[in-house]
């Protein structure tokens, strides 16, 4: 009987999660072949783009690598460790640098009731208190082009009080949380998809209801697999981020 996909996670993410779990529990060992794009298409009944995206996400995370003439194979623990360290180094070095004319403001930093989606991401109960930081990005003429909300577990309010201040946190929010908890940033996951703006989303960006926007979700994980930060965003038009190397 073929595996069944569940909602609401995107199919590619479900496939990647299952392969990742097989690697973590030892079912797939270093050097083992992982299912090919064609096999994933057949077994899960998905399109080629979905199968390719699942494998691409695993390669980006360092779980698998291409082997010429063979396909994709599972990496060693040492290789996965190096990949994780590379991602952490990049996260520590790279900040959001907005193009000339674009700027961002943190408009809210408060305690919020966790929605079902936020609660699921952070591993808390629906309706429980979580920390929310709201950021809006603007063009030079003051027109908003994106809005995002970052969420953190409510029990960080006392241990990481800067999260409740509408001021920029120098090292970045997830590094601040990781340092507070004495954890290591291990991985992240971004998800974007086109959407039709609801009335609230349109109002937030100064658009007409029904305008085409991009809706994003992102997760940043520590070395124990816990979510340090969960984010949701909406974007209209083009927004650019560039990396800047620091000390």
C-alpha positions as CSV (number, residue, x, y, z in Angstrom):
1,X,0.0,0.0,0.0
2,X,1.6,3.4,-1.1
3,X,2.3,6.0,1.6
4,X,-0.5,8.5,2.3
5,X,0.1,12.2,2.3
6,X,-1.6,14.3,5.0
7,X,-2.4,18.0,5.1
8,X,-1.7,20.8,5.8
9,X,2.1,20.4,5.2
10,X,3.0,20.6,1.5
11,X,3.6,17.2,-0.1
12,X,7.3,17.9,-0.8
13,X,7.8,18.7,2.9
14,X,6.0,15.5,4.0
15,X,8.2,13.4,1.7
16,X,11.4,15.2,2.9
17,X,10.3,14.7,6.5
18,X,9.8,11.0,6.0
19,X,13.2,10.5,4.4
20,X,14.9,12.6,7.1
21,X,13.2,10.5,9.8
22,X,14.5,7.3,8.1
23,X,18.0,8.8,8.1
24,X,17.7,9.9,11.8
25,X,16.5,6.5,13.0
26,X,19.1,4.5,11.1
27,X,16.8,3.0,8.5
28,X,18.9,4.7,5.9
29,X,22.6,4.6,6.6
30,X,25.5,6.7,5.3
31,X,26.1,5.8,1.6
32,X,22.7,4.3,1.1
33,X,20.7,5.3,-2.0
34,X,17.7,7.4,-1.3
35,X,14.6,7.1,-3.5
36,X,15.0,8.7,-6.9
37,X,12.7,11.4,-8.3
38,X,11.0,8.8,-10.4
39,X,10.4,6.5,-7.4
40,X,9.0,9.3,-5.3
41,X,6.6,10.3,-8.1
42,X,5.4,6.7,-8.4
43,X,5.2,5.9,-4.6
44,X,3.6,9.2,-3.5
45,X,1.7,10.0,-6.7
46,X,3.2,13.5,-7.0
47,X,4.5,15.6,-9.8
48,X,8.1,15.7,-10.8
49,X,8.5,19.2,-9.4
50,X,7.3,18.0,-6.0
51,X,9.7,15.1,-5.9
52,X,12.6,17.2,-7.0
53,X,11.8,19.8,-4.4
54,X,11.8,17.2,-1.6
55,X,15.3,16.0,-2.6
56,X,16.5,19.5,-3.1
57,X,15.5,20.5,0.5
58,X,17.3,17.4,1.9
59,X,20.4,18.3,-0.1
60,X,20.3,21.9,1.2
61,X,20.1,20.6,4.7
62,X,23.1,18.3,4.2
63,X,21.2,15.0,4.6
64,X,21.9,13.7,1.2
65,X,24.4,14.4,-1.6
66,X,24.5,13.6,-5.4
67,X,26.7,10.6,-6.4
68,X,27.7,10.7,-10.0
69,X,26.3,7.8,-12.0
70,X,24.3,6.5,-9.0
71,X,21.8,9.1,-7.7
72,X,21.5,10.7,-4.3
73,X,23.0,9.0,-1.3
74,X,22.9,9.6,2.5
75,X,25.7,11.7,3.9
76,X,27.8,10.7,6.9
77,X,27.2,12.2,10.3
78,X,30.5,14.2,9.9
79,X,29.3,15.7,6.6
80,X,25.9,16.6,8.2
81,X,27.8,18.2,11.1
82,X,29.9,20.3,8.8
83,X,26.8,21.3,6.8
84,X,25.1,22.4,10.1
85,X,28.1,24.3,11.2
86,X,28.2,26.1,7.8
87,X,24.6,27.1,8.2
88,X,25.2,28.4,11.7
89,X,28.2,30.3,10.5
90,X,26.2,31.9,7.7
91,X,23.4,32.8,10.1
92,X,25.8,34.4,12.5
93,X,27.6,36.4,9.7
94,X,24.7,37.5,7.6
95,X,22.2,40.2,8.4
96,X,19.3,41.7,6.5
97,X,20.6,44.6,4.5
98,X,17.8,46.4,2.7
99,X,18.3,48.0,-0.7
100,X,18.6,51.8,-0.9
101,X,15.2,53.3,-0.1
102,X,13.8,50.3,1.8
103,X,13.6,50.3,5.5
104,X,11.9,48.2,8.2
105,X,10.2,48.9,11.5
106,X,9.3,46.7,14.4
107,X,5.8,47.9,15.1
108,X,4.7,45.6,17.8
109,X,6.4,43.4,20.5
110,X,3.9,41.8,22.8
111,X,2.3,38.7,24.3
112,X,-0.2,37.0,21.9
113,X,-2.6,34.1,22.0
114,X,-1.2,31.2,19.9
115,X,-3.2,30.3,16.9
116,X,-3.5,26.7,15.9
117,X,-0.7,27.1,13.3
118,X,1.6,29.0,15.7
119,X,0.9,26.5,18.5
120,X,1.8,23.6,16.3
121,X,5.0,25.2,15.2
122,X,6.2,26.0,18.7
123,X,4.8,22.9,20.4
124,X,2.5,24.7,22.8
125,X,-1.2,24.7,23.4
126,X,-3.6,26.6,21.2
127,X,-4.5,29.9,23.0
128,X,-1.4,29.9,25.3
129,X,0.7,33.0,25.6
130,X,3.5,33.4,23.1
131,X,5.8,36.3,22.3
132,X,5.0,38.1,19.0
133,X,7.3,40.6,17.2
134,X,5.7,42.3,14.1
135,X,7.9,43.9,11.5
136,X,6.9,45.9,8.4
137,X,9.1,46.8,5.5
138,X,8.6,50.0,3.5
139,X,9.7,51.6,0.3
140,X,11.3,55.1,0.3
141,X,7.8,56.6,-0.3
142,X,6.5,55.0,2.8
143,X,4.4,52.3,1.0
144,X,4.5,49.0,2.9
145,X,5.8,46.0,0.8
146,X,5.9,43.3,3.4
147,X,4.7,42.4,6.9
148,X,5.9,39.6,9.1
149,X,5.4,38.2,12.6
150,X,7.9,36.2,14.5
151,X,6.7,34.0,17.4
152,X,8.6,32.6,20.4
153,X,7.5,30.5,23.4
154,X,5.9,32.6,26.1
155,X,8.1,31.1,28.8
156,X,11.0,33.2,27.3
157,X,9.4,36.4,28.5
158,X,11.5,36.6,31.6
159,X,14.7,35.0,30.4
160,X,14.8,36.9,27.1
161,X,13.1,40.3,27.9
162,X,14.5,42.0,24.7
163,X,12.0,40.0,22.7
164,X,9.2,42.2,24.2
165,X,11.0,45.4,23.3
166,X,10.2,47.0,19.8
167,X,13.9,47.6,19.3
168,X,16.3,45.8,17.0
169,X,18.2,43.0,18.7
170,X,21.8,43.3,17.6
171,X,22.6,39.6,17.1
172,X,19.2,38.8,15.6
173,X,16.3,37.3,17.5
174,X,17.0,33.6,17.0
175,X,20.6,33.9,17.9
176,X,19.6,35.9,21.0
177,X,17.2,33.1,22.0
178,X,19.8,30.4,21.2
179,X,22.4,32.2,23.4
180,X,19.9,32.7,26.2
181,X,19.0,29.0,26.2
182,X,22.6,27.9,25.6
183,X,21.6,26.1,22.4
184,X,23.1,25.9,19.0
185,X,21.2,27.0,15.8
186,X,21.1,23.9,13.7
187,X,18.8,24.3,10.7
188,X,16.0,26.3,9.2
189,X,13.2,25.9,6.8
190,X,11.4,28.5,4.6
191,X,8.2,28.0,2.7
192,X,6.7,30.5,0.3
193,X,3.6,30.3,-1.9
194,X,1.5,32.7,-3.9
195,X,-1.9,33.7,-2.5
196,X,-4.8,36.0,-2.9
197,X,-4.8,38.8,-0.3
198,X,-7.6,38.6,2.3
199,X,-9.2,41.8,3.5
200,X,-6.9,42.0,6.5
201,X,-3.7,41.2,4.5
202,X,-4.7,43.8,1.8
203,X,-5.2,46.4,4.5
204,X,-1.8,45.7,6.1
205,X,0.0,46.3,2.8
206,X,-2.3,49.0,1.4
207,X,-3.6,46.8,-1.4
208,X,-6.9,46.0,-2.9
209,X,-8.5,42.8,-1.6
210,X,-7.7,40.0,-4.0
211,X,-4.3,41.3,-5.0
212,X,-1.6,38.6,-5.6
213,X,0.8,38.3,-2.7
214,X,3.4,35.9,-1.5
215,X,2.8,34.1,1.9
216,X,5.7,32.7,3.8
217,X,6.4,30.6,6.8
218,X,9.8,29.9,8.4
219,X,11.1,27.7,11.2
220,X,14.5,28.0,12.9
221,X,15.6,24.9,14.8
222,X,18.2,24.3,17.5
223,X,20.4,21.3,18.0
224,X,17.7,19.5,20.0
225,X,15.2,19.8,17.2
226,X,13.2,22.5,19.0
227,X,11.9,25.5,17.2
228,X,13.7,28.7,18.4
229,X,11.6,31.0,16.2
230,X,8.6,30.6,14.0
231,X,7.6,33.2,11.5
232,X,4.8,34.1,9.1
233,X,5.0,36.8,6.4
234,X,3.2,38.4,3.5
235,X,5.0,40.2,0.7
236,X,3.8,42.3,-2.2
237,X,6.1,43.1,-5.1
238,X,9.9,42.6,-4.8
239,X,11.8,42.7,-1.6
240,X,15.5,42.0,-1.6
241,X,17.9,40.9,1.1
242,X,21.6,40.9,0.8
243,X,24.3,39.4,3.0
244,X,26.9,41.4,4.9
245,X,29.9,39.8,6.6
246,X,30.5,40.8,10.1
247,X,33.2,40.1,12.7
